[in-house]
């Protein structure tokens, strides 16, 4: 069993039982290896949990970098819509995002500060990309002149708020909610 496979099983177990409820014996049983073999890979539950979180953050950062790339052939509004839709689709039925949401609010004490710091860092990275797209749109007269930071915050928090609800929707309902939210946001951004 690879370390990545151990972490996949650990993520599922932490989501099912919580950090406190998942023991090293549970983790070993979930992976199908002996507890001693698990200790050969990781020093304990804290290290496994930390490694799960590291994987979640790394994948998230890669996803954000990918979906916020500027494409020369698209308008600023098209870029913003693509980012908005892609992010919400990424969150839908994504156990890594559910893990992050859950443990951001109810994190084990040993990792709480790190989770808060990395959440803030990724939030800032994403907001800078949004601000860049809005600034480009204003410069190209595709987006009405407005304070870039407040427009980016409105965009970001609408998207994050909707992402917290994606678990409630099947794919068709999610697409409907995305379209409705985007329509409202577009009205605030479009240059008349």
VENCORCOR-V62235 format. One record per run of one state. SS is the DSSP state (hx for helix, st for strand, lp for the rest). FROM is the first residue (numbers start at 1). TO is the last residue. If there is no record, write none. Layout:
# VENCORCOR-V62235
SS:FROM:TO
SS:FROM:TO
This chain:
# VENCORCOR-V62235
lp:1:2
hx:3:21
lp:22:23
hx:24:31
lp:32:34
hx:35:41
lp:42:44
hx:45:67
lp:68:75
hx:76:91
lp:92:94
hx:95:105
lp:106:108
hx:109:139
lp:140:142
st:143:143
lp:144:147
hx:148:163
lp:164:165
hx:166:168
lp:169:170
hx:171:189
st:190:190
lp:191:192
